[in-house]
């Protein structure tokens, strides 16, 4: 497969896919981390990185949308887990046999 004059074999594409997935796992909390990850992956395959200069001015907005989506999905999962586990976990206040802190 050829992309912008650069020949990419199936093995190269699969290797880059795994590298991108592994790098993205540790990239979630880094502001604009995806931009720099894309920059490094594009430069490693010899792709023209000047195209990212077009994306940079609007990437802040894209990053804000990605962050909002990440926060929303985390909150949704927390709400679903809370709903599914309601009434199945022990209430820590219901244990009378545990020593209580009396204060000074």
Secondary structure, 3 states (H helix, E strand, C coil): CEECCEECCHHHHHHHHHHHHHHHHCCCCCCCHHHHHHHHHHHHCCCCHHHHHHHHHHHHHHHHHHHHHHHHHHHHHHHHHHHHHCCCCCCHHHCCCCCCCCCC
